[in-house]
Amino acid sequence: MAESVSRTVLGGAQMTDRVVVPFEGPGSGVGELTWGQRKVWTLMQQAGTSMSMGGAVPVTDGRTVLDLASELRFFMCRYASMRALIRTGADGELIQEVAASGQAVLGIVDVADDGDPDLVAQGLAEQWEATPFDHAEEWPIRMAAVRSRGVATHVVVTISHVATDGGGIAVMLGELAERDPATGEPKNPVSALGPLELAVLQRTPSAQRRSEVSLRHWERLLRSAGPRRFGPYLDRGEPRYRRAVFESRALHLASKLVAARVDGSASSVLLAGYAVAVARLTGITPVLIQVVVSNRFRPGLADVSHPLSVNGLFMVEVGDAAFDEVVDRTQRASALCSKHAYYDPAQLEELRARIDRERGEVVELTCVFNDRRLGIGVEPPGSVQPSRHELERARAESVLRWGAPFPRYFDKLMVQIGSSLDTVELEIQVDTHHVSVDEVQAFALDLEALVVAAAFDPELPTEVRSVPTAE
């Protein structure tokens, strides 16, 4: 690696220095996109962004700029999706070109003596997130060191969603941590399928049959569902597309308590609560939700770094049962949802269009749930035992704050779940012309109150007023 003293622009941001990082790796060639990449690409085109992931992380362990350059080289060498350019082929279809070797750049941003490294790093992360990748000419990973008085204080990384997803990032960070500390070599040789290899497998007859089975599940639910998820359009002014974050320690504790009681996962409890809260908001049940499924539980895909997550289709009746029963139904419906979330996205769009034509109405799929937390398994009995007083005290700490609006958005309500060690964080993305700001606030509080109450009452009624789904 040779360090350059010239200024450079990286991802639209001005750098004060750079390190050129040569790389080489397996999995090169030209071919189609995988199902996961094609799904993400469609979403990116709709959103007008790269739906990038990453951020600014403080460097607290003494790593140097050259150490960070070595990490970038590890990512580029090991993961074929980091070496992929996406272009339009001669037939007009998208292709990806995975390079066998080349050069990447680690940017360096020097902070002025009176500057704040935290602000500089965060500013760069925000600029990169807002700047779409040029996927035909730019590697889908941007990485820079923020340097103050000659010392690296932060590393900023942004990766296009077409190159990875949350599960893929976990794979990359896990394998980075397992490197030999002396040589920097990976613990194990590359064994996971690269994107070109997986795209070829997804064209085989067996994979196509798997896709057809999944699409039959979608067809059954789409034909039985009512067309609407939410109420009619009402112009409530701008900004239309909003994002709120609801932080709740009470929801974290209560969901784990219910999960331990029913021998399930906290994720299933929150999905059940989401379904009930949506039904209360809309008066429509059964509830039809698109649930983001990672697909890394499938044979041979656990260590894949490129995107595998696609939406599964989930339906549950919530209006005639106690909450524990709804959780049980949710776990069974979730199993089917996950099983049938592996399919060719182009064939799904053809199926949806055909069903809409035959029904003479569009079946809305604008309600989405995405638990981004990793390793959320069955909750062991007795793992948490908060008192009623503790949960009520925790509820008083809950807060909802509004973030920057979206320039455009394509769902009416989506909840993404993240967490710290002791808090559930609901990121609520909403089209306010269908779900108002006041309804979002009430929805978040209702979901929290429901799960907290259910923590001490297995027979808690869901109290959903059902309306006919046919129109």
N, C-alpha and C positions, 0 to 999 in steps of 0.2 A: 504494500500500500504506500502510495506516495502522496504527501500533503502538498496542496497547492496554496499559494498566497494570493490568488486572484479572487475578486468578488464574484459572486454568482447568484443567480436567481433559481430557487428551488420551489416548485409548487406555487409559483406566483409571489413568493416571499423573498426579500433580499437577504442574502447571507453575507457575513463579513469574511468568511473563510470556508474551506471545504476539505474533505478527505475523499480521494477517489478510491473506490472499493472494487477491485476485480473479483469476479466470481465465476464459478462453473458448477454444473450440476446435472443430474439425470432428468429424464422425462421430457426431453426436447422434441420438437416436431410441430406439425400444423394439423389442426383438426377442429371438430365441433366443440361447442360449449357443453358442459354437463347440464343435467336438469336443474340442479341448484343454481348454477351460474346463469342459466337462461331466465329462471324465475327472478333472480336478483336484478338482472339487466333490465327486465321489463319494469320492475318497480323503480329502478333508478331513472329510467326514461320518463316515467310518469311524474316522478318527484322533481326532476330537473337537477338532481344532485348525485354525488357518488355514494350517498348514504354511508359515509366513511366512519371508521371506528378508530379509537385511539385516544390520545390526550397527552398531557404534560405530566411527567413523573419526576420528583426530586431525586437527585443522585446523592445518596447519603453514605455510600460504602467505599468511597475513594476511587471509583472507576474514572478512568481518564477518557479523553476524546478518542484515543486509539483503541481503548477497550470497547467503546461504543461502536466504533467502526468495525471491530471484530464481530460484534453482535449482528450488525447489519449484514456482514459477509455470511454469517451463519444462516440467517434467514434466506438470503438470496441463493445460497448453494443448496440448501436442504429442501426448500419448498418451491416446486415448479410453478405454482400459481403466482409467486412473487416475480417470476421471470416471464410472465405472459403478457403479450400485447394483444388487444382485441381489435380486429379490423373486419371490413366487409369483403367477402370473397368474390371471385369472378361471377358466381351465380346470384350475388346479392344477399347471400346468407352470412351470418356472423361466423367468424372463425377466430381461433386463438393460436398465436404463434409463440411457442415456448422456446426461449433461447437456451442453448447449451452452455454459453459463456457470454461474458460482457462486462460492463462496468456500471456500478451504482455510485451514488454520491451521498456521503454524510455531510449535511450542512452544519455550519458552525455560526452561531449568533453571539457576538460579544456584547456584553452589557456595559453601558457607560458606568464610570466610577460611582456616579450618584444615582444609578438606576436600580430598579428592583427586579432581580432575576425571576421571582415568581410571576410578576406581571408580564415580563417579556415572554416567558415560556407559555403562559396562558394565552397571551395575545397571538403567539405563533400558532398554537393549537387551534384557536378559534378561526384564524385566517385560513389555515389549511382545511379545516372542516367545511368552510364555506366556499372553497375553491374546488370545483369539479376536476377530477383527473382527466387528462387527455389519454385515454386508454390505448389509442393507436400509436402513441409516441412515448408515453411515460410509464415507467415501471409503477405498479400499483401500490408501492410502499414509499412513503416519505419519512425521512428520519433526520433529526438534527440534534446537536448538542448545544445547550445554552451555556456560555462560558463567562464567568465573572472573575476578573483579576487573574486570568490564566487557569482557573479551575472549573471543571465541568460541574454545574449546579443542577441541571435538569436534562432529561432526554425527552424529546417530543417526537411522537410517532403517530402517523396517520396512514391507515390502510383502506383502500377501496373495498366496499362490500362485495364486489364481484370476485375478489381474490380470497376472501375469508369471511367467517362469521364468528359469533361469540364462542362457539365450541372449538373452531379452528384456532382462534387466538389462544385459548387455553392449552391446546396441543402445542403450539409454538413456544409459549412461555415455559411449559413444563419441560420440553426437550431442551430448551436453552439452559434451564437451571441444572439439567443433568449432564451438561458437557464436562469433559475432563478439565479440572481447574488448571492443570499445568499446560496442556496442549490446546485446549479449546475445541478438541474433537468431540463429535457427538458420542453419546453412550452406545447407541446402536445404529447399524446401517439403516438407510431408508427402506421401509417395508410397506408404507402406506401407498395406496393408489394415487398417482398424479391425476390432474384433471383430464389430460388426453386419454389416459388409460381407462378412467371411469366413463368418459363419454363413449368410448368404443363399447364397453360392457353394456351400457344402457341402450345400445342399439341391437343387442342380441335378442333372439326370440324369447329367452327366459325372462329377461328384464322387461320386454314388451308385454309379456303375459302378466308379470307382476303389476305393471302399470294398469292394465285392463281390469284386474281385480280391484285395485284401488278406485278406479273410476266408476265401477259399479256401485261401490259404497257411496260415492259422491252423488251418483244419479238417484239412488234410492232416497237419500235425504233431500236432495233438491226437488224431487217430485212431490214429496210429502210436506214440505215446508210452506208456510204462508209467504207471500211475496215481500212483506215489509218487515224491517227491523225497528224502525224509528218513525216518529211522527212526520207530518208534512213539512216542506220547506217553509221557513219564515226568515225573511231578511232582517238580521239583527245588526247590520252595519259591520264595520271593520274594526279590528282584524277578525276575519272569519275563522281562520284555522288556528286553534290555540293549543297550548301545551301547559298542563298543570302538573305539579309534583306534590303528592300527598305522602308525608312521612309519618309512620305510626309504629311505635314500639308495642302498643296494645295489640295491633293486628298480628305482629310477629309472634307474640307470646300466645295469643288465643288460637291462632291457626295451628301452632305446634301442639297445643293442648288437645284440640279436637282431633288432630291427626293421630296422636298417640292413643286416644280412646277408640277410634274406629280402625286402628291398625292400617293407616294410610299415610299419605305424604301431605305436608303442609301445602304443597303446590295444588294438590287435588282439592283441599279445603278452600283455598283462595279461588280456584276456578268455580267451585260450587257456589261460593259467596258472590262471585262476579255474576254468575248466571241468575241467581235470585235477585240481585240488585238491578240487573238489566231488565228482568221481567217486571219488577216493581216500577221501574222507570217508564217502561213502555206499555205495560199491560198485555204483552204478547208472550204466550207460552204454548208449546215448547219453545225453548230458547235455542237459536241456531248461531253458533260462534265459529269463526275460523281460529284455530289454535296453532301457533307456530311449533313445529316438531323438528328436533335437531337431526334425526335419522342416524346419529352416531351409534345407536344401539344395534344397528344392523351388522351382520357378519362382514368383517373385512373393512369396515368404515370407521372404526373407533378412533384411529390416529390420522384421519384425513384432515388436512389443513384448509382446503378450499371449501366454499360454502355448500352445505348439505341441507340447511334448514329450509323447509317449505311449509305451507299451510295445510293442516289437516282440517277436516270438517267434523264438528261436534254438535250433537243435539241432545238436549235433556229436558224432561218435563219436571217443572219445579213447583207447580201450583197446588199439588194435592198431597204433600208429604211433609214430615218433619225434616229438619235440616240434616240430621245424621243420615236419613234415607236419601236425601239429595246428594250428599257426599258419596254414598255407596253407588248411586246411579252414575254420578260423575266419574268415578273410577272405572266403571265398566264401559261407559261411553268413551272415556279417554283412551282406553286400551284399543278400541276399534279405530278411533281417530288416528292414533299413532301408527297402528298397523297399516292403515290405508293412506299414509301421507308420503308415499314414494311413487311418483308418477311423472309422466311426460307433461310438462306444463302447457305445451301447445295443444295436446289432445284434450286437456281439461278445458281450455278456453273454447275449443270446438264443441265439446259436450255442453258447456254452459249456454252457449249461443243457441244450440239446437233445442235444449229444454225451454229456454225463454221463448223461442219461436212457437214451439208446440203448445206451451201454456198460454201464449198471448200476453205475457207479462214478464217483467224482469224480476228474478229472485235476488233480492239484495243480500250481499255478503259483506256488510259494512261494519260488522261487530267483531273485534279481534282481541285475542288474549295471547300474551307472550311472556312466559316466565323465563327471564334471562339468567336466573341463578343456576349454578351448576351443582351437581351432587345432591339434589333434593330427593332423598329416598324416604322409605317408610320411617316414621317417627317412632322410636322405641318407647314403650310404656314408662311413665315416670320421668321422662327426659326433662319436662318442665312442669312445675306445679305452682303457678302463680295464684295468689288469692284474689277474690273479687275486688278487695280494696286496692291491691296492686294494679289490677287491670284498669280500674276506674281512674286511678292516679296516672297511669300511662296514657289513657285516653285524653286526659287534660293536656298532655304534652304534644299531641298530634298537631301538625301544621300543614296547611295547603298553601302553596305559593305558585304564582303564574310566571312562566318563562317566556322566552322570545317566541313570537308567533311563527307559523310556517307560511312561506309564500304561497304554497298550494299543498293540498292533502287529498287523499283518495278514499279514506274511510270516514265513517261518521262517529265511531267511538272505538278507541283502542286503548287497552291498558297493558303496559309493560311493567314487569316486576323486577326490581333489583333490591339489594339489601346490604346493610353493613352487618356487623356481628349481632346486633340486637334490635334492628329496625327493618321493617318492610317499607320499601319505597315504591309507590305506585306512580308511574309516569302516565298521565291521562292525556291522550291526544284526541282532539274533538273538532268536529265541524259544528260551530256554534249556531249555524242556520238550521240545524236539526236538534242539537242538544245545547241548551243555553248555559251560560256561565253559572247561573244560580243552580241549574240542574246538576252540573258537574260537582259543585260543592256539596249539594244534598246527597248525590250518588256516593261520593267518597265517604261521607259520614255514615250513610246507611249501611254500606258494606262493612265498615268497621264495627258499627253497633251490632249488626247481625252476627258476625263471627264471635265477638266478645260475649254476647248473650248466649250463643250456642256452646261456648266453652263450659258453661255450668248447667246446660239444659239440653240433654240428648233429644228430647221430644219437642224442641222449639219449633212451632209452626212457621212456615215460610210466609204465610199471609200474602199471597200473590193473587190479585184479582185478575183472572184470566179473561181474555176477549177472543172471539173467533179469529182464527188465522186466515181463513179464506175471505176474499174480498170480491 
